[in-house]
Amino acid sequence: MHPSQIAIRNPVFIFIMILVIGLAGFNAYKSIPREAAPDIQIPLLIVTIPFPGASPEDVESLITNKAEQELQTIKNLKKIKSTSSESVAVLTLEFTSDFDISDARTKVREKMDKIKPNFPSDAEDYQITEINLSEQPLMILNIAGDMGLLGLTNLADEVKEEIEGIPAYLKCAGQEVWKKKSGFM
């Protein structure tokens, strides 16, 4: 007998099966753990090397390339992104998720101390910054308009109060007012 014929002859059985499958699916959905802001552990370090007065080309050839070559030898390094700007080199290092961030910091410090004598004497001391993605903001809100600085500040205060009134919010921080004039020709 064909399955469609069984379904036609037993509509109550099919209805009950659909109901059971639907309830099982709903129960499974409700039991899945969820977090509004899960703790994301991606070991990231940012190495900043100031080189005052240097052009981006000089920063790249005298600082960035040397640092990249040395840092690439670190075990468990997943990816390096570098930026050579005027007066500064910034290297973002991403490690595999099973690598301890404090070990990564130690290895990076060792490699940077090794390569530092090869940098120009004008280059300043490097800085290593750890990035914890779970501490980064979930939302950044910018307010702009033609209502003037006082109007925008008042609007920002109102929005901040509204956000603080939400029961589940963790922190509403920082209010900076930047005035920028722009003209169109």
N, CA and C atoms as a LAMMPS dump frame, in Angstrom:
ITEM: TIMESTEP
0
ITEM: NUMBER OF ATOMS
555
ITEM: BOX BOUNDS ff ff ff
-5.0000000000000000e+02 5.0000000000000000e+02
-5.0000000000000000e+02 5.0000000000000000e+02
-5.0000000000000000e+02 5.0000000000000000e+02
ITEM: ATOMS id mol type element x y z
1 1 1 N 0.844 -1.173 0
2 1 2 C 0 0 0
3 1 3 C 0.896 1.246 0
4 2 1 N 0.512 2.187 -0.752
5 2 2 C 1.276 3.421 -0.921
6 2 3 C 1.107 4.313 0.319
7 3 1 N 2.173 5.049 0.751
8 3 2 C 2.076 5.897 1.95
9 3 3 C 0.969 6.946 1.871
10 4 1 N 0.713 7.472 0.682
11 4 2 C -0.345 8.479 0.573
12 4 3 C -1.72 7.863 0.817
13 5 1 N -1.913 6.614 0.428
14 5 2 C -3.188 5.937 0.683
15 5 3 C -3.378 5.687 2.176
16 6 1 N -2.287 5.355 2.883
17 6 2 C -2.361 5.157 4.333
18 6 3 C -2.764 6.471 5.004
19 7 1 N -2.195 7.578 4.539
20 7 2 C -2.508 8.888 5.112
21 7 3 C -3.968 9.255 4.888
22 8 1 N -4.49 8.939 3.71
23 8 2 C -5.888 9.264 3.403
24 8 3 C -6.839 8.417 4.248
25 9 1 N -6.513 7.153 4.474
26 9 2 C -7.388 6.251 5.224
27 9 3 C -7.316 6.479 6.74
28 10 1 N -6.218 7.101 7.229
29 10 2 C -6.036 7.307 8.672
30 10 3 C -5.75 8.78 8.987
31 11 1 N -6.687 9.677 8.76
32 11 2 C -6.418 11.1 8.981
33 11 3 C -6.168 11.444 10.449
34 12 1 N -6.812 10.756 11.366
35 12 2 C -6.609 11.038 12.788
36 12 3 C -5.182 10.664 13.192
37 13 1 N -4.722 9.516 12.724
38 13 2 C -3.352 9.083 13.023
39 13 3 C -2.336 10.106 12.481
40 14 1 N -2.535 10.562 11.262
41 14 2 C -1.624 11.543 10.652
42 14 3 C -1.665 12.85 11.434
43 15 1 N -2.852 13.303 11.832
44 15 2 C -2.978 14.529 12.615
45 15 3 C -2.219 14.403 13.937
46 16 1 N -2.367 13.263 14.612
47 16 2 C -1.668 13.039 15.888
48 16 3 C -0.158 13.009 15.667
49 17 1 N 0.304 12.387 14.593
50 17 2 C 1.749 12.344 14.301
51 17 3 C 2.304 13.755 14.053
52 18 1 N 1.566 14.553 13.3
53 18 2 C 2.004 15.93 13.044
54 18 3 C 2.051 16.714 14.349
55 19 1 N 1.052 16.526 15.191
56 19 2 C 1.011 17.204 16.478
57 19 3 C 2.188 16.786 17.365
58 20 1 N 2.483 15.483 17.417
59 20 2 C 3.599 14.979 18.23
60 20 3 C 4.927 15.527 17.712
61 21 1 N 5.11 15.514 16.403
62 21 2 C 6.359 16.032 15.821
63 21 3 C 6.486 17.534 16.095
64 22 1 N 5.389 18.262 15.96
65 22 2 C 5.414 19.696 16.249
66 22 3 C 5.748 19.99 17.697
67 23 1 N 5.137 19.252 18.626
68 23 2 C 5.427 19.446 20.052
69 23 3 C 6.873 19.073 20.385
70 24 1 N 7.367 18.002 19.776
71 24 2 C 8.763 17.61 20.012
72 24 3 C 9.715 18.691 19.494
73 25 1 N 9.406 19.258 18.338
74 25 2 C 10.233 20.334 17.792
75 25 3 C 10.203 21.576 18.661
76 26 1 N 9.021 21.938 19.145
77 26 2 C 8.888 23.095 20.029
78 26 3 C 9.659 22.873 21.328
79 27 1 N 9.549 21.67 21.891
80 27 2 C 10.273 21.336 23.12
81 27 3 C 11.791 21.404 22.896
82 28 1 N 12.243 20.91 21.755
83 28 2 C 13.675 20.968 21.442
84 28 3 C 14.136 22.415 21.303
85 29 1 N 13.324 23.241 20.658
86 29 2 C 13.659 24.656 20.493
87 29 3 C 13.782 25.356 21.843
88 30 1 N 12.856 25.087 22.738
89 30 2 C 12.873 25.724 24.059
90 30 3 C 14.06 25.272 24.906
91 31 1 N 14.572 24.078 24.659
92 31 2 C 15.667 23.567 25.493
93 31 3 C 17.049 23.975 24.981
94 32 1 N 17.124 24.623 23.818
95 32 2 C 18.411 25.068 23.285
96 32 3 C 18.894 26.262 24.105
97 33 1 N 20.114 26.19 24.668
98 33 2 C 20.607 27.329 25.457
99 33 3 C 20.903 28.53 24.552
100 34 1 N 20.54 29.718 25.05
101 34 2 C 20.756 30.954 24.302
102 34 3 C 21.311 32.012 25.242
103 35 1 N 22.139 32.882 24.682
104 35 2 C 22.664 34.015 25.436
105 35 3 C 22.55 35.254 24.572
106 36 1 N 22.211 36.356 25.2
107 36 2 C 22.134 37.619 24.466
108 36 3 C 23.524 38.082 24.046
109 37 1 N 24.509 37.871 24.911
110 37 2 C 25.884 38.268 24.618
111 37 3 C 26.821 37.134 25.04
112 38 1 N 26.976 36.125 24.191
113 38 2 C 27.825 34.995 24.571
114 38 3 C 29.286 35.412 24.716
115 39 1 N 30.004 34.72 25.571
116 39 2 C 31.417 34.994 25.796
117 39 3 C 32.207 34.414 24.63
118 40 1 N 32.716 35.282 23.783
119 40 2 C 33.451 34.865 22.594
120 40 3 C 34.938 34.936 22.91
121 41 1 N 35.602 33.823 22.81
122 41 2 C 37.027 33.771 23.113
123 41 3 C 37.827 33.589 21.824
124 42 1 N 38.303 34.67 21.262
125 42 2 C 39.209 34.636 20.119
126 42 3 C 40.463 35.361 20.565
127 43 1 N 41.569 34.634 20.705
128 43 2 C 42.795 35.288 21.178
129 43 3 C 43.328 36.296 20.155
130 44 1 N 43.188 37.562 20.466
131 44 2 C 43.649 38.645 19.597
132 44 3 C 44.592 39.557 20.363
133 45 1 N 45.702 39.897 19.735
134 45 2 C 46.628 40.88 20.284
135 45 3 C 46.885 41.934 19.217
136 46 1 N 47.025 43.175 19.65
137 46 2 C 47.385 44.254 18.733
138 46 3 C 48.725 44.811 19.181
139 47 1 N 49.672 44.819 18.258
140 47 2 C 50.998 45.377 18.521
141 47 3 C 51.077 46.721 17.801
142 48 1 N 51.331 47.772 18.555
143 48 2 C 51.439 49.121 18.007
144 48 3 C 52.878 49.586 18.16
145 49 1 N 53.473 50.026 17.05
146 49 2 C 54.867 50.475 17.07
147 49 3 C 54.924 51.903 16.512
148 50 1 N 55.051 52.896 17.384
149 50 2 C 55.145 54.285 16.921
150 50 3 C 56.512 54.577 16.282
151 51 1 N 56.488 55.311 15.183
152 51 2 C 57.705 55.737 14.494
153 51 3 C 57.458 57.175 14.035
154 52 1 N 57.58 58.14 14.979
155 52 2 C 57.205 59.533 14.72
156 52 3 C 57.894 60.13 13.498
157 53 1 N 57.069 60.803 12.684
158 53 2 C 57.583 61.521 11.528
159 53 3 C 57.842 60.675 10.299
160 54 1 N 57.657 59.375 10.373
161 54 2 C 57.955 58.501 9.239
162 54 3 C 56.758 58.409 8.294
163 55 1 N 57.06 58.291 7.015
164 55 2 C 56.006 58.123 6.014
165 55 3 C 55.479 56.686 6.086
166 56 1 N 54.295 56.427 5.547
167 56 2 C 53.774 55.059 5.546
168 56 3 C 54.718 54.06 4.862
169 57 1 N 55.391 54.505 3.808
170 57 2 C 56.327 53.623 3.104
171 57 3 C 57.513 53.266 3.996
172 58 1 N 58.053 54.263 4.713
173 58 2 C 59.169 54.002 5.625
174 58 3 C 58.731 53.108 6.782
175 59 1 N 57.541 53.353 7.302
176 59 2 C 57.026 52.521 8.394
177 59 3 C 56.931 51.073 7.928
178 60 1 N 56.427 50.873 6.699
179 60 2 C 56.275 49.508 6.192
180 60 3 C 57.622 48.816 6.004
181 61 1 N 58.562 49.496 5.357
182 61 2 C 59.841 48.842 5.058
183 61 3 C 60.747 48.703 6.278
184 62 1 N 60.733 49.678 7.177
185 62 2 C 61.665 49.66 8.306
186 62 3 C 61.096 49.019 9.575
187 63 1 N 59.77 48.937 9.692
188 63 2 C 59.144 48.415 10.914
189 63 3 C 58.242 47.213 10.618
190 64 1 N 57.191 47.453 9.832
191 64 2 C 56.136 46.452 9.648
192 64 3 C 56.655 45.144 9.062
193 65 1 N 57.397 45.213 7.959
194 65 2 C 57.877 43.984 7.316
195 65 3 C 58.766 43.163 8.244
196 66 1 N 59.653 43.833 8.977
197 66 2 C 60.543 43.123 9.909
198 66 3 C 59.745 42.466 11.037
199 67 1 N 58.784 43.21 11.578
200 67 2 C 57.967 42.664 12.67
201 67 3 C 57.135 41.484 12.18
202 68 1 N 56.546 41.604 10.995
203 68 2 C 55.742 40.506 10.444
204 68 3 C 56.577 39.243 10.269
205 69 1 N 57.77 39.395 9.686
206 69 2 C 58.63 38.226 9.461
207 69 3 C 58.964 37.523 10.766
208 70 1 N 59.247 38.275 11.803
209 70 2 C 59.608 37.673 13.087
210 70 3 C 58.389 37.053 13.772
211 71 1 N 57.267 37.748 13.742
212 71 2 C 56.074 37.266 14.445
213 71 3 C 55.44 36.055 13.766
214 72 1 N 55.642 35.902 12.456
215 72 2 C 55.061 34.763 11.741
216 72 3 C 55.618 33.424 12.211
217 73 1 N 56.719 33.442 12.918
218 73 2 C 57.318 32.189 13.385
219 73 3 C 56.685 31.683 14.681
220 74 1 N 55.757 32.442 15.256
221 74 2 C 55.114 32.026 16.505
222 74 3 C 54.158 30.872 16.223
223 75 1 N 54.288 29.828 17.026
224 75 2 C 53.413 28.666 16.897
225 75 3 C 51.986 29.073 17.29
226 76 1 N 50.997 28.505 16.638
227 76 2 C 49.569 28.748 16.876
228 76 3 C 49.092 30.114 16.398
229 77 1 N 49.915 30.819 15.641
230 77 2 C 49.472 32.082 15.053
231 77 3 C 48.62 31.752 13.834
232 78 1 N 47.398 32.24 13.836
233 78 2 C 46.457 31.929 12.761
234 78 3 C 46.549 32.945 11.626
235 79 1 N 46.632 34.233 11.997
236 79 2 C 46.591 35.277 10.976
237 79 3 C 47.242 36.551 11.498
238 80 1 N 47.923 37.266 10.606
239 80 2 C 48.464 38.597 10.914
240 80 3 C 47.867 39.587 9.921
241 81 1 N 47.36 40.693 10.441
242 81 2 C 46.939 41.816 9.601
243 81 3 C 47.777 43.005 10.031
244 82 1 N 48.329 43.709 9.07
245 82 2 C 49.154 44.857 9.437
246 82 3 C 48.709 46.094 8.669
247 83 1 N 48.936 47.229 9.31
248 83 2 C 48.653 48.521 8.704
249 83 3 C 49.851 49.426 8.955
250 84 1 N 50.356 49.99 7.887
251 84 2 C 51.456 50.945 7.996
252 84 3 C 50.907 52.323 7.652
253 85 1 N 50.815 53.158 8.654
254 85 2 C 50.296 54.512 8.467
255 85 3 C 51.41 55.503 8.759
256 86 1 N 51.109 56.767 8.6
257 86 2 C 52.093 57.783 8.927
258 86 3 C 52.407 57.721 10.418
259 87 1 N 53.645 57.5 10.742
260 87 2 C 54.179 57.508 12.11
261 87 3 C 53.813 56.301 12.97
262 88 1 N 53.165 55.277 12.427
263 88 2 C 52.806 54.132 13.27
264 88 3 C 52.573 52.863 12.44
265 89 1 N 52.995 51.744 13.02
266 89 2 C 52.692 50.421 12.469
267 89 3 C 51.773 49.714 13.455
268 90 1 N 50.72 49.094 12.939
269 90 2 C 49.78 48.361 13.785
270 90 3 C 49.64 46.956 13.22
271 91 1 N 49.926 45.965 14.058
272 91 2 C 49.805 44.568 13.653
273 91 3 C 48.758 43.894 14.529
274 92 1 N 47.774 43.275 13.902
275 92 2 C 46.739 42.537 14.62
276 92 3 C 47.043 41.057 14.461
277 93 1 N 47.222 40.385 15.592
278 93 2 C 47.594 38.972 15.589
279 93 3 C 46.434 38.14 16.113
280 94 1 N 45.983 37.183 15.31
281 94 2 C 44.92 36.27 15.738
282 94 3 C 45.532 34.886 15.916
283 95 1 N 45.291 34.309 17.079
284 95 2 C 45.82 32.989 17.404
285 95 3 C 44.705 31.956 17.372
286 96 1 N 45.081 30.679 17.318
287 96 2 C 44.081 29.619 17.358
288 96 3 C 43.358 29.664 18.698
289 97 1 N 42.113 29.225 18.71
290 97 2 C 41.273 29.37 19.907
291 97 3 C 41.772 28.553 21.091
292 98 1 N 42.583 27.529 20.851
293 98 2 C 43.076 26.709 21.963
294 98 3 C 44.366 27.264 22.579
295 99 1 N 44.863 28.384 22.07
296 99 2 C 46.117 28.959 22.558
297 99 3 C 45.813 29.992 23.642
298 100 1 N 46.446 29.859 24.787
299 100 2 C 46.226 30.766 25.913
300 100 3 C 46.746 32.163 25.57
301 101 1 N 45.934 33.166 25.829
302 101 2 C 46.277 34.541 25.455
303 101 3 C 47.492 35.055 26.215
304 102 1 N 47.683 34.624 27.455
305 102 2 C 48.865 35.082 28.201
306 102 3 C 50.137 34.463 27.624
307 103 1 N 50.052 33.217 27.153
308 103 2 C 51.2 32.607 26.472
309 103 3 C 51.49 33.341 25.165
310 104 1 N 50.434 33.704 24.457
311 104 2 C 50.597 34.44 23.202
312 104 3 C 51.273 35.781 23.452
313 105 1 N 50.846 36.474 24.493
314 105 2 C 51.445 37.77 24.835
315 105 3 C 52.936 37.608 25.145
316 106 1 N 53.275 36.568 25.893
317 106 2 C 54.68 36.307 26.237
318 106 3 C 55.505 36.041 24.987
319 107 1 N 54.979 35.204 24.085
320 107 2 C 55.702 34.879 22.844
321 107 3 C 55.883 36.13 21.975
322 108 1 N 54.842 36.943 21.884
323 108 2 C 54.931 38.167 21.08
324 108 3 C 55.96 39.111 21.685
325 109 1 N 55.954 39.253 23.001
326 109 2 C 56.926 40.12 23.666
327 109 3 C 58.361 39.628 23.399
328 110 1 N 58.574 38.318 23.481
329 110 2 C 59.907 37.757 23.212
330 110 3 C 60.354 38.073 21.787
331 111 1 N 59.456 37.87 20.822
332 111 2 C 59.8 38.122 19.419
333 111 3 C 60.04 39.612 19.164
334 112 1 N 59.224 40.473 19.773
335 112 2 C 59.392 41.91 19.576
336 112 3 C 60.689 42.401 20.219
337 113 1 N 61.034 41.867 21.385
338 113 2 C 62.299 42.243 22.026
339 113 3 C 63.487 41.803 21.177
340 114 1 N 63.341 40.672 20.491
341 114 2 C 64.41 40.159 19.633
342 114 3 C 64.618 41.054 18.407
343 115 1 N 63.521 41.526 17.814
344 115 2 C 63.607 42.304 16.578
345 115 3 C 63.806 43.802 16.819
346 116 1 N 63.498 44.274 18.013
347 116 2 C 63.543 45.706 18.325
348 116 3 C 64.892 46.366 18
349 117 1 N 66.039 45.732 18.262
350 117 2 C 67.312 46.376 17.905
351 117 3 C 67.476 46.639 16.406
352 118 1 N 66.697 45.957 15.57
353 118 2 C 66.777 46.165 14.123
354 118 3 C 65.906 47.32 13.633
355 119 1 N 65.102 47.898 14.525
356 119 2 C 64.272 49.038 14.165
357 119 3 C 65.124 50.306 14.193
358 120 1 N 64.705 51.343 13.46
359 120 2 C 65.422 52.621 13.524
360 120 3 C 65.409 53.18 14.95
361 121 1 N 66.42 53.974 15.262
362 121 2 C 66.535 54.52 16.621
363 121 3 C 65.383 55.47 16.963
364 122 1 N 64.742 56.055 15.942
365 122 2 C 63.608 56.957 16.176
366 122 3 C 62.328 56.216 16.558
367 123 1 N 62.288 54.924 16.294
368 123 2 C 61.084 54.146 16.617
369 123 3 C 60.937 54.053 18.132
370 124 1 N 59.716 54.254 18.597
371 124 2 C 59.457 54.214 20.038
372 124 3 C 59.133 52.79 20.482
373 125 1 N 58.998 52.599 21.793
374 125 2 C 58.679 51.28 22.332
375 125 3 C 57.318 50.808 21.83
376 126 1 N 57.25 49.53 21.54
377 126 2 C 55.998 48.93 21.082
378 126 3 C 55.045 48.736 22.262
379 127 1 N 53.779 48.615 21.943
380 127 2 C 52.754 48.318 22.952
381 127 3 C 51.966 47.106 22.481
382 128 1 N 51.664 46.203 23.411
383 128 2 C 50.842 45.032 23.108
384 128 3 C 49.518 45.196 23.838
385 129 1 N 48.436 45.134 23.09
386 129 2 C 47.101 45.294 23.659
387 129 3 C 46.298 44.026 23.409
388 130 1 N 45.687 43.511 24.461
389 130 2 C 44.835 42.323 24.342
390 130 3 C 43.412 42.766 24.036
391 131 1 N 42.789 42.108 23.079
392 131 2 C 41.416 42.424 22.705
393 131 3 C 40.514 41.293 23.176
394 132 1 N 39.527 41.643 23.993
395 132 2 C 38.539 40.682 24.475
396 132 3 C 37.205 41.044 23.831
397 133 1 N 36.759 40.227 22.884
398 133 2 C 35.55 40.548 22.13
399 133 3 C 34.296 40.582 22.99
400 134 1 N 34.297 39.866 24.107
401 134 2 C 33.103 39.869 24.952
402 134 3 C 32.951 41.193 25.702
403 135 1 N 33.991 42.028 25.71
404 135 2 C 33.906 43.329 26.364
405 135 3 C 33.637 44.457 25.374
406 136 1 N 33.499 44.118 24.103
407 136 2 C 33.245 45.128 23.087
408 136 3 C 31.757 45.477 23.074
409 137 1 N 31.416 46.698 22.691
410 137 2 C 30.005 47.095 22.693
411 137 3 C 29.193 46.33 21.654
412 138 1 N 27.942 46.059 22.006
413 138 2 C 27.038 45.41 21.066
414 138 3 C 26.442 46.416 20.095
415 139 1 N 26.359 47.664 20.531
416 139 2 C 25.782 48.688 19.681
417 139 3 C 26.487 50.014 19.944
418 140 1 N 26.802 50.707 18.877
419 140 2 C 27.342 52.059 18.968
420 140 3 C 26.342 52.957 18.259
421 141 1 N 25.921 53.978 18.946
422 141 2 C 24.877 54.851 18.429
423 141 3 C 25.459 56.23 18.163
424 142 1 N 25.265 56.723 16.962
425 142 2 C 25.694 58.07 16.591
426 142 3 C 24.461 58.912 16.307
427 143 1 N 24.507 60.138 16.739
428 143 2 C 23.387 61.052 16.506
429 143 3 C 23.916 62.246 15.725
430 144 1 N 23.243 62.557 14.638
431 144 2 C 23.647 63.691 13.81
432 144 3 C 22.393 64.412 13.339
433 145 1 N 22.542 65.643 13.005
434 145 2 C 21.411 66.405 12.502
435 145 3 C 21.733 67.878 12.433
436 146 1 N 20.765 68.655 12.014
437 146 2 C 20.985 70.088 11.857
438 146 3 C 20.293 70.892 12.951
439 147 1 N 20.126 70.307 14.138
440 147 2 C 19.442 71.001 15.234
441 147 3 C 20.403 71.726 16.162
442 148 1 N 21.662 71.777 15.835
443 148 2 C 22.631 72.478 16.664
444 148 3 C 23.205 71.583 17.749
445 149 1 N 24.319 72.033 18.299
446 149 2 C 25.042 71.24 19.287
447 149 3 C 24.214 70.991 20.543
448 150 1 N 23.535 72.003 21.041
449 150 2 C 22.718 71.854 22.248
450 150 3 C 21.552 70.896 22.008
451 151 1 N 20.909 71.012 20.869
452 151 2 C 19.796 70.121 20.531
453 151 3 C 20.239 68.672 20.419
454 152 1 N 21.391 68.453 19.774
455 152 2 C 21.918 67.091 19.642
456 152 3 C 22.309 66.518 21.001
457 153 1 N 22.896 67.358 21.857
458 153 2 C 23.274 66.903 23.199
459 153 3 C 22.04 66.51 23.996
460 154 1 N 20.988 67.323 23.922
461 154 2 C 19.74 66.997 24.624
462 154 3 C 19.122 65.711 24.083
463 155 1 N 19.147 65.548 22.764
464 155 2 C 18.619 64.333 22.157
465 155 3 C 19.421 63.11 22.607
466 156 1 N 20.746 63.246 22.648
467 156 2 C 21.598 62.144 23.105
468 156 3 C 21.281 61.779 24.551
469 157 1 N 21.046 62.785 25.389
470 157 2 C 20.677 62.517 26.791
471 157 3 C 19.352 61.767 26.882
472 158 1 N 18.379 62.16 26.057
473 158 2 C 17.079 61.481 26.056
474 158 3 C 17.218 60.022 25.623
475 159 1 N 17.996 59.794 24.569
476 159 2 C 18.204 58.425 24.079
477 159 3 C 18.91 57.589 25.139
478 160 1 N 19.905 58.181 25.795
479 160 2 C 20.634 57.469 26.845
480 160 3 C 19.688 57.069 27.978
481 161 1 N 18.801 57.977 28.378
482 161 2 C 17.833 57.667 29.441
483 161 3 C 16.888 56.546 29.015
484 162 1 N 16.468 56.556 27.755
485 162 2 C 15.587 55.495 27.25
486 162 3 C 16.3 54.146 27.291
487 163 1 N 17.557 54.125 26.867
488 163 2 C 18.325 52.874 26.871
489 163 3 C 18.525 52.386 28.295
490 164 1 N 18.83 53.302 29.206
491 164 2 C 19.019 52.912 30.605
492 164 3 C 17.733 52.386 31.23
493 165 1 N 16.59 52.722 30.655
494 165 2 C 15.307 52.234 31.156
495 165 3 C 14.986 50.815 30.727
496 166 1 N 15.752 50.268 29.799
497 166 2 C 15.531 48.892 29.348
498 166 3 C 16.057 47.957 30.429
499 167 1 N 15.234 47.018 30.916
500 167 2 C 15.643 46.164 32.041
501 167 3 C 16.878 45.303 31.77
502 168 1 N 17.111 44.877 30.544
503 168 2 C 18.184 43.921 30.285
504 168 3 C 19.516 44.564 29.891
505 169 1 N 19.581 45.896 29.846
506 169 2 C 20.831 46.499 29.394
507 169 3 C 21.894 46.386 30.489
508 170 1 N 23.151 46.271 30.074
509 170 2 C 24.243 46.146 31.039
510 170 3 C 24.856 47.494 31.371
511 171 1 N 25.212 48.247 30.336
512 171 2 C 25.886 49.509 30.587
513 171 3 C 25.66 50.44 29.402
514 172 1 N 25.357 51.658 29.708
515 172 2 C 25.234 52.692 28.688
516 172 3 C 26.277 53.735 29.056
517 173 1 N 27.366 53.758 28.312
518 173 2 C 28.478 54.599 28.739
519 173 3 C 28.899 55.547 27.636
520 174 1 N 29.506 56.609 28.073
521 174 2 C 30.182 57.522 27.18
522 174 3 C 29.25 58.403 26.383
523 175 1 N 29.527 59.666 26.482
524 175 2 C 28.83 60.622 25.632
525 175 3 C 29.877 61.615 25.195
526 176 1 N 30.162 61.601 23.916
527 176 2 C 31.122 62.551 23.386
528 176 3 C 30.413 63.355 22.312
529 177 1 N 30.607 64.63 22.356
530 177 2 C 29.99 65.502 21.367
531 177 3 C 31.102 66.05 20.485
532 178 1 N 31.01 65.746 19.215
533 178 2 C 31.982 66.245 18.252
534 178 3 C 31.236 67.177 17.306
535 179 1 N 31.78 68.338 17.148
536 179 2 C 31.155 69.298 16.248
537 179 3 C 31.97 69.314 14.962
538 180 1 N 31.298 69.026 13.878
539 180 2 C 31.983 69.016 12.599
540 180 3 C 31.183 69.869 11.627
541 181 1 N 31.846 70.806 11.035
542 181 2 C 31.189 71.633 10.032
543 181 3 C 31.513 71.048 8.667
544 182 1 N 30.509 70.96 7.862
545 182 2 C 30.758 70.508 6.498
546 182 3 C 30.016 71.427 5.546
547 183 1 N 30.664 71.748 4.486
548 183 2 C 30.053 72.629 3.5
549 183 3 C 29.97 71.932 2.162
550 184 1 N 28.94 72.222 1.435
551 184 2 C 28.773 71.645 0.11
552 184 3 C 28.837 72.761 -0.91
553 185 1 N 29.497 72.489 -2.011
554 185 2 C 29.61 73.491 -3.07
555 185 3 C 28.596 73.225 -4.134
